[in-house]
Amino acid sequence: MRKLGYFLLPLAVIAIIVVMSSVYVVDERQKVLVLQFGQIKAVREEPGLNFKIPLIQNVVRYDDRILSLDTETIEVTPSDDRRLVVDAFARYRISDVVQFRQAVGVGGLQVAESRMQSILNSQIREVLGADQVTSDVILSEDRRELMRRIRDQAQASAQGLGLDVVDVRLKQTNLPAQNLDATFARMRAERQREAADEIARGNEAAARVRALADRTVTETISEAEREAQIVRGQADAKANRIYAEAYGANPEFFAFYRSMQAYERALQGDTSTMVMTPKGEFFDYLRNADRP
């Protein structure tokens, strides 16, 4: 019995090893290929416990989640010949694990990402360098459409690798360092030109407003002077009519009144001096106290 126990124990250990090597678990985050001498014998995508032939078959696991890939920084030249430094990142997943294995072989994700880098860089250059795509468009919100085009074209190329490109985003789009100073100088010149245009338009508008105001003032003053002349003429006519009526009613009193007015205008101030003959008619009412 003891000898039999010595014999059965190694067999039990071997059996356990064989059973353990034939059992494998598929995680819900993975896709699994069962290979036999390098050939694909089974594809396991559902999570759970599975079996394989030990020592003959082996299991290769691939991530079934959405993966991220950062591209290398590259320079692109849009249609306006202003070079830009661009880098992007992509989200992708393995959609067809059999095709993926056939395309990359034993290299796995490392080979796949290297090819994805080439695909993305090629599509970025093609889309951003297309006609009517300027640097201003790339740097504006309109680049969402450009990113969608890059994704769609990269998706078409990546299908041969068994990959599904979920999204592509441009992380940064900057000018090369040697172009920044020239670009800033051009931007300053453009802003100064716009400011000069605005100032010129403002001065033109101000001149129009001043001319209109001057014309309005001139017209107003002219109208006021015309009305004043009319009023003065009417007043003078009325005064002359009153004088005439007064003269007709009492000529002597009218002559006396006009002489008093003449004295008042002639003898103004404290130092008024007049040199004339005493016998002149001007002093008739000053010499003759008997006259009214």
Order of alpha helices (4+ residues) and beta strands (2+ residues): alpha-beta-beta-beta-beta-beta-beta-beta-beta-alpha-alpha-alpha-alpha-beta-alpha-alpha-alpha
